[in-house]
């Protein structure tokens, strides 16, 4: 991968190489391109978009040998274990509690401070946030929301629901939420969600 011509690479003995960058935005794009070519990023992004393939199909798509691909999948399997999730192989997919799967995707696409945001909310997902803000109002629950965190959670929940992945919640948790005074916010949120995304 070629770096931009305006960047300077300097080598110092006993120190190593350093890069002088004049354009931080250009650096972010450069890192973005590198990450987008990473096999693990490609695989996780495909899983997020519900595009599932067998090991043999991934070998062809990524131009990788079976042994190289399995080493990469071993890394992913180790990461998933931290979220109490497993890696299925036929086809390659993430299995486990849907709540944990959604949290994994949030951490992968938003929370990591080592990668730029590579999966971004669509115009419709942003519209949902804006419409929800109007429906609920500026005060109350929205005082505690962070704009970008909220957008990424909307993106993840919408994509998973669209792919027919349902989160099964504990009955006691559901009753606890229903008993709270601000439960009407959740009810109105679901109405807006169903309308914006054309869900029944």
N, C-alpha and C positions, 0 to 999 in steps of 0.2 A: 504494500500500500504506500503510494507516494504522499509525502507531506507537502503542504503549500510552500511555494518558493519563498514567500516573505518570512517564513520561520527560520530561525538560526539554530543550528546544532553545534554545540561547543563541547570539545573533549578536554578534560583536565586530568592529568595524571593523579592517581590515588583518589580521584573523586568520581570519574566516569563521565557520561554524557549528560548534558543539560540542554533543554530546548527553550529558546526565547520566543514567546508568542506575542504577536502584536494585535491579534484579533481574537478575543475570547469567544465571540459567537462562532467564528470559524473553527475554533478548537472544539467547541461543543458538537458542531456538525461532523467534524473529523472523527471524534469518539463515537458519535451516533452511527456513522457508517461502519466503523470497525465492529461495533456491537451487533449491528444488524446482520453482519456476515458470520457471527458466532453461531455454530451449530445449535448450542443450547438455547440461545435466544430465538432462533428460527423455530425450534421445536416447541418451546413454551408459548410463543406467539400463536403458533398453529393450534395448539391445544386450547388456548384462550378463545380462539375463533371457531372452536369445535371442528377443526379440520384434522381428522384422525387418519394415521397411516401405519402400516406394519413396519417392522424393522427393515425388511427387504425394500419396501417402497422408500423409506428414509435413506437407505444406502444410495439409491439411485438419485433421489432429489438432492442430496448433499454431496454426492460424489465421494462417499466415504467407504472404507472397508468395514466389514462387520465388526472387527476387533476394535477399530478406532471409535465407531459409533457406540459400542457397548461400554467403552471407557467413559465416553461423554455421558451416557445414560447413568453410569455408576455415580458420577458426580451429582447429577440431578436427583437420583434416588436418595443420596445422603442429605441433600437439602430438604427434600420432601419429608424425610423422617423427623426433622425438627418441627414440622407442622402436623405431625401424626398422620401423614399421608403415605400412600404407596404408589409405585409406578407399575401400571399394567403394561404388558408387552404385545398383546395381540387384539386390537392394535395398540400402539403406544398411547397411553392416556394416564391421567391422574385419578386415583381412586381414594375414597375415604369420605369423611364427614364433609358435606357441602359447605358448611360454615367455614371449616378450616381451608377448603379449597379456595374460597373467595378471599380469605385473609392472605393466603399465599400469593394469589395474583396481585392483591393490593401491595403487598411488600415488594413483589418483583417489579411491578411497573411504576410504582409511585415512591415508596418509602426509601428505596436504596439511594444513598447519597453518592454512590460510585457510578451511577449511570444516569444519563439524561432521560427525560420522559419520552419514551419511544412509542407507546400506545397512547393516543390522545382521544378524549371524548369527542363524539361526533356533534354536529350542529343540533341534532335532535336531542341529544343528551344534555347539551347546554340549555336548550329551550326548556327541557323539563325542569332544570334547576331554576330558571328565571320564572317559569309559570308557578312553580311551587312557592317561590318567594312572594309572588303576588297573592296566591291563595291563602297562605298562612299569615303573611304580613311580615313587615320588617323586624318587629320586635319578637319577644318570646323565644321560641326555639332557634330562630335564625341568629340571635345574638351569640350563640355558642357554636355556630358552624364556621368552619374554615372553607373558603371558596374552593380551592383546588382539591383539597382532601375530599370534599363533598362531591365534586365533579367526578373524581376517579372512582369513588364508591358507586356513584350512579352508573358509570360506565360498566363497572364489573358486574353489578347486580343485574343491569339490563341485559348484558350479553349472556350471562348465565341463565336468566329466566327465558330469554329468547331461544336458547339452546335446549330448553326443557329440563334444566337442572334445578331441582327444587330443594330448598333448605328445610329439613324437618326439625322443628323446634320442640323443646321439652314442654309438655302441657303446663307445668307449673310456671315456666317462664312466660308463656302466653297469657296465663291468668294474671300474673303479676303485672305485665304490661297493660293489659286491659283494665286493670283496677286503678291505674295512674290517672291523675287529673288531665294530663296532656295527651291522653290516648286519642282524642279527637284529631290531633295533628297527624297521627299515623293513618287513621282512617281516611282523611282527606288526601294524604300523600298517595295512598294506593289508588284513589279515584283518579288523581291527576296522572299517575304513572300509567294506568290502564288506558287512559284517553290519549296521551301523547304517543305511546308506543303501540297503540292498536291491539291491546291484549284483552282477552275475554276473562 
